[in-house]
Amino acid sequence: MAATVRRQQLSATVPLLLWAITVVTTFALTAGWQQGETTALHQQPSHDHVCYRTVQNPYVYFGSKTTYGAVAGNDLQTPADCRPMQVWMVSRHGTRYPSQEMIENLKKLHDFKTMITTESMLCPEDIATIRNWKFNLTSSFHYMLHRQGIEELKSLALRLKRLLPQIFNSTFDKNKYKFLTSHKKRAQDSATAFYQTLFNQNPDKDLPIVQTSDDRFYLYKCKQIGDADDEKNDNKIQEVKKFEDGPHMRSVVSRVSMVMGLKQNLSYENVSLMWESCKYDKAWFVQTRPAWCSVFTQADLEILEYAEDLKYYYSNGYGNPMGEIMGCPIVKDLMDNFRNLSMSKTGPQGVFYFGHTPNILSVVTRLGIGKDSTRLLSTNFEQMKNRKWRTSYIDPFASNIIAVLYKCKDTYKAMILLNEHAVPMGRDQCRLCPWKSIEDQFNPITSSNLSCNLNICKNSASFTSMSLVLVIVIITYTSNILVK
């Protein structure tokens, strides 16, 4: 009899033990507990350096500073026998200026213009461009929207207006079109440029700003996990720091130093500033060949891009156990809007949200877009060359997720697009899917008011410790059962 009771107790405890092990594993990976071996480079990159002025197709993928036109698609269309009922969109602000701190740091590059020696591998044209480089921004430009960013939002509005004329068939009506923007000026200015282009008029008053109680868009309850759109956030995630200190990044520093003809290596921080200048100049002036891009090879830029992908992966993506939770309220908003119209209820023709990188990545992560079967680590750069998690493609300046609900004869269909590329959804990986299949896929996630909110983030800092205590209790309890 006693043996039977112990077997029953053990049977009841095993699922708890498995769950506890899963919790520990998840948080161990996230916290960087894994002791990955530092691997040497498979092959030292060549130091041969081509003249950047003459490269036919220079590398243009710079993570979150990528210019929108470099990665945008053109898949949005209205299928035959269908009528668009609603367009739902969340957009990041357009191309912007750097933070005040970054503006001051970039001025330091003036000191490096004269450091290029006669041993430099740069061609004369590239050397001349670097020496003529000027940076005259003041702190007054801090995080402001660049004119290129305004054009990105205007162009997006024009395309939507042309491709969905049934949606934009009237002047602005607050019952037909819903706008919501972050409180930050770059997002507000992006929303205003979009609005002006759609309706050929200025807003009568300021567009609505998200309230701090709104879990759909105000993610600061989860601030401790990192604000990936804030350059002043210096909290280095362990995998990112390990990669920055690792052999791949050391090779970039060494190669750039050699290309400039220096006897001693530059610091990683100084090379990183050159990359920042390269990224911003390319985003601001799309058709130009930025001066500081010339010190990098494509291999260098791929390594630097991966470091940025790691940062976003662990701050707002799949590497953070809160990543999918953050996206639940906003995806629930999408599902509720489409569900209401599919049930013949009233609803707006257009819903438009304007924010920042965390807002885009929260939706992307909750929808399951860009998810790799292998985790991104500081040690597997070579294996992840073909990764799906590429912030250059997911979150360039003016990145957006657009969803359209169509009425097609006797049924409803929906299309979800990332930067105007139709995203395969559901079991059938369809790009224009029956609405019911999308609803069935996400309803189990978004229907629970208990789990689809950000209250859990308030206690996330202590969640790891609590979990460990719980695991210890369960393991101790299980051990006692096994001993008896």
Residue pairs with C-beta under 8 A, 6 or more apart in sequence:
6 481
6 484
9 481
10 478
10 481
10 482
13 474
13 477
13 478
13 481
16 474
17 474
17 475
17 478
20 467
20 470
20 471
20 474
20 475
21 471
23 467
23 470
23 471
24 467
24 468
24 471
26 321
27 321
27 463
27 464
27 467
28 34
29 319
29 375
30 314
30 319
30 320
30 321
31 238
31 464
32 237
32 238
32 239
32 242
34 377
36 242
36 377
36 378
36 379
37 379
38 246
38 247
38 379
39 247
39 379
40 247
41 247
41 248
41 251
42 382
44 251
45 251
45 255
45 297
45 299
45 300
47 121
47 255
47 258
47 259
49 121
49 122
49 259
49 297
50 297
51 122
51 123
51 125
51 126
51 294
52 58
52 123
52 126
52 289
52 293
52 294
53 123
53 125
53 126
53 129
53 289
53 294
54 123
54 125
58 289
58 293
59 298
59 301
59 302
60 66
60 67
60 70
60 282
61 70
61 71
61 301
61 305
61 390
61 392
61 393
62 278
62 279
62 282
62 283
62 301
62 305
62 308
62 392
63 279
63 305
63 308
63 309
63 312
63 391
63 392
63 395
64 228
64 229
64 308
64 312
64 357
64 391
64 395
64 396
64 397
65 276
65 279
65 280
65 282
65 283
65 396
65 397
66 279
66 283
66 391
66 392
66 393
66 396
66 397
67 95
67 148
67 282
67 283
67 286
67 396
67 397
68 94
68 95
68 152
68 396
68 397
68 398
68 399
68 419
69 152
69 286
70 392
70 396
71 392
71 393
71 396
71 419
72 419
72 420
72 421
73 417
73 419
73 420
73 421
73 422
74 420
75 415
75 417
75 420
75 421
75 422
75 431
76 159
76 160
76 163
76 164
76 402
76 404
76 415
76 417
76 420
76 422
77 163
78 84
78 163
78 164
78 166
78 406
79 406
79 408
79 413
79 432
81 408
81 409
82 406
82 407
82 408
82 413
83 166
83 406
83 407
83 408
84 164
84 166
84 167
84 404
84 405
84 406
85 341
85 349
85 405
85 406
85 407
85 412
86 167
86 337
86 338
86 341
86 347
86 348
86 349
86 350
86 351
86 404
86 405
87 160
87 164
87 167
87 349
87 350
87 351
87 402
87 403
87 404
88 333
88 334
88 337
88 338
88 350
88 351
88 402
88 403
88 404
88 405
89 160
89 350
89 351
89 352
89 353
89 400
89 401
89 402
89 403
90 217
90 330
90 353
90 354
90 355
90 359
90 360
90 363
90 400
90 401
91 153
91 156
91 190
91 194
91 352
91 353
91 354
91 355
91 360
91 398
91 399
91 400
92 190
92 229
92 354
92 355
92 356
92 357
92 359
92 360
92 395
92 397
92 398
92 399
92 400
93 145
93 149
93 182
93 184
93 186
93 187
93 189
93 190
93 354
93 355
93 356
93 397
93 398
94 145
94 146
94 148
94 149
94 150
94 151
94 152
94 153
94 186
94 190
94 193
94 397
94 398
95 145
95 146
95 148
95 149
95 152
95 283
95 284
95 397
95 398
96 143
96 144
96 145
96 146
96 149
96 186
96 397
97 103
97 137
97 141
97 142
97 143
97 144
97 145
97 146
97 280
98 106
98 137
98 141
98 142
98 143
98 231
98 276
98 280
99 142
99 143
99 230
99 231
99 232
100 139
100 142
100 143
101 231
101 232
102 231
102 276
103 137
103 138
103 139
103 141
103 142
104 139
105 273
105 276
106 135
106 137
106 273
106 276
106 277
106 280
107 135
108 270
108 273
109 133
109 135
109 273
109 274
109 277
109 292
110 135
112 260
112 270
112 274
113 130
113 131
113 133
114 131
115 260
115 262
116 122
116 127
116 130
116 131
116 260
116 261
117 260
117 261
117 262
118 261
119 261
119 262
120 127
120 259
120 260
120 261
121 258
121 259
121 261
122 130
122 259
122 260
122 261
122 294
122 295
126 291
126 294
129 289
129 291
129 294
130 291
130 292
130 294
130 295
132 291
133 277
133 291
133 292
135 277
143 184
143 185
143 186
144 185
144 186
144 189
145 185
145 186
145 189
145 190
145 193
146 283
146 284
148 283
148 284
148 285
148 286
148 397
149 186
149 189
149 190
149 397
149 398
150 189
150 190
150 193
152 397
152 398
153 190
153 191
153 193
153 194
153 197
153 398
154 193
154 194
154 196
154 197
156 194
156 398
156 400
157 193
157 194
157 195
157 197
157 198
158 197
159 420
160 167
160 168
160 198
160 402
161 168
161 197
161 198
164 404
167 349
167 350
168 198
168 199
168 349
168 350
170 176
171 199
171 201
172 195
172 198
172 199
172 201
172 203
175 348
176 348
176 349
176 350
177 198
177 348
177 349
177 350
177 351
177 352
178 348
178 350
178 351
178 352
179 191
179 195
179 207
179 208
179 352
179 353
179 354
180 207
180 208
180 209
180 210
180 217
180 352
180 353
180 354
181 187
181 188
181 190
181 191
181 207
181 208
181 209
181 210
181 353
181 354
181 355
182 188
182 209
182 210
182 217
182 354
182 355
182 356
182 359
183 209
183 210
184 356
187 354
187 355
187 356
188 206
188 207
188 209
188 354
190 354
190 398
191 207
191 352
191 354
192 202
192 203
192 207
194 352
194 354
195 202
195 203
195 207
196 202
196 203
210 216
210 217
210 218
210 355
211 218
212 218
212 220
215 221
215 329
215 453
215 454
216 329
216 330
216 332
216 333
216 353
217 330
217 353
217 355
217 359
219 326
219 358
219 359
219 362
219 454
221 454
221 455
221 457
221 458
222 322
222 326
222 454
222 457
222 460
224 457
224 460
224 461
225 315
225 316
225 320
225 322
225 457
225 460
226 233
226 235
226 237
226 314
226 315
226 316
226 320
227 233
227 315
227 356
227 358
228 311
228 312
228 315
228 316
228 357
228 358
228 361
229 356
229 357
229 358
236 244
237 310
237 311
237 314
237 315
239 310
239 314
239 319
239 376
239 377
239 378
240 307
240 310
240 311
240 314
240 378
242 378
242 379
243 249
243 306
243 307
243 310
243 378
243 381
244 268
244 307
246 378
246 379
248 303
248 306
248 381
249 268
249 303
249 307
251 303
252 271
252 296
252 300
252 303
252 304
253 265
253 266
253 267
253 268
253 271
254 265
255 297
255 300
256 266
256 271
256 274
256 295
256 296
256 300
257 264
257 265
257 266
257 271
259 295
260 266
260 295
272 304
274 292
274 295
274 296
275 292
275 296
275 301
275 304
277 290
277 291
277 292
278 290
278 292
278 293
278 296
281 288
281 290
281 291
281 292
281 293
282 288
282 290
282 293
283 397
296 304
302 385
303 381
305 390
305 391
305 392
306 381
306 384
308 391
309 376
309 387
309 389
309 390
309 391
310 319
310 376
310 378
312 357
312 361
312 389
312 391
312 395
313 319
313 320
313 376
313 389
314 320
315 358
316 323
316 326
316 357
316 358
316 361
316 362
316 365
317 323
317 361
317 364
317 365
317 370
317 389
318 324
318 365
318 371
318 372
318 375
318 389
319 375
319 376
322 456
322 457
322 460
323 361
323 362
323 365
324 365
324 366
325 451
325 454
325 456
325 457
326 358
326 362
326 365
326 366
326 454
326 457
327 361
327 362
327 363
327 364
327 365
327 366
327 367
328 366
328 445
328 446
328 451
328 452
328 453
329 452
329 453
329 454
330 353
330 359
330 362
330 363
330 366
331 363
331 366
331 367
331 442
331 445
331 446
332 446
332 452
333 351
334 403
335 439
335 442
335 443
335 446
336 446
337 347
337 348
337 351
337 405
338 403
338 405
338 412
338 414
338 435
338 438
338 439
339 439
340 346
340 347
341 347
341 405
341 412
342 405
342 412
342 435
342 439
353 359
357 395
357 399
360 394
360 395
360 399
360 400
360 401
361 394
361 395
363 401
364 370
364 394
364 395
364 401
364 418
365 371
366 445
367 401
367 416
367 423
367 425
367 442
369 394
369 418
369 423
370 388
370 389
370 390
370 393
370 394
371 388
371 389
372 384
372 387
372 388
372 389
374 380
374 383
374 384
376 384
376 387
376 389
393 419
394 418
394 419
396 419
399 418
399 419
400 418
400 419
400 420
401 416
401 417
401 418
402 416
402 417
402 420
403 414
403 415
403 416
403 417
404 414
404 415
404 417
405 412
405 413
405 414
405 435
406 412
406 413
406 414
406 415
406 432
411 434
411 435
411 436
412 434
412 435
412 436
413 432
413 433
413 434
413 435
414 432
414 433
414 435
414 438
415 422
415 431
415 432
415 433
416 422
416 423
416 425
416 438
417 423
422 431
422 432
423 431
424 430
424 431
425 431
425 433
425 437
425 438
425 441
426 433
426 437
426 438
426 441
427 437
427 441
428 437
430 437
445 452
446 452
456 463
